[in-house]
Amino acid sequence: MKINPLNNPKINAYKPQVQQQQQQTQSKNQATDKVQISEEAKQLQQSNPIVEARQEKVENLKQEVQKGTYQLDPKQTAEKMVEFWNGR
């Protein structure tokens, strides 16, 4: 009686495919993205005194509107609107 060797091609038909899939998943896991922030972006992230002052002004206006103490000058508003539309 002859016993066939264990390296039967029919049994190992899927072995190369499995190995290839494992290699692909390993290479995908190794690839990573990197982010580099430019110096200009770092400067923009730092607090800007102009932005802070504007935020304070907006907060004060919000509080005045909520309290009902905000006074609006219609003449000044109209003048600013005319300046804006004529300036274009």
Secondary structure, DSSP 8 states (H G I E B T S, - for coil): -----S--TTTTSSHHHHHHHHHHHHHHHH--------HHHHHHHS--HHHHHHHHHHHHHHHHHHHT-----HHHHHHHHHHHHHH-
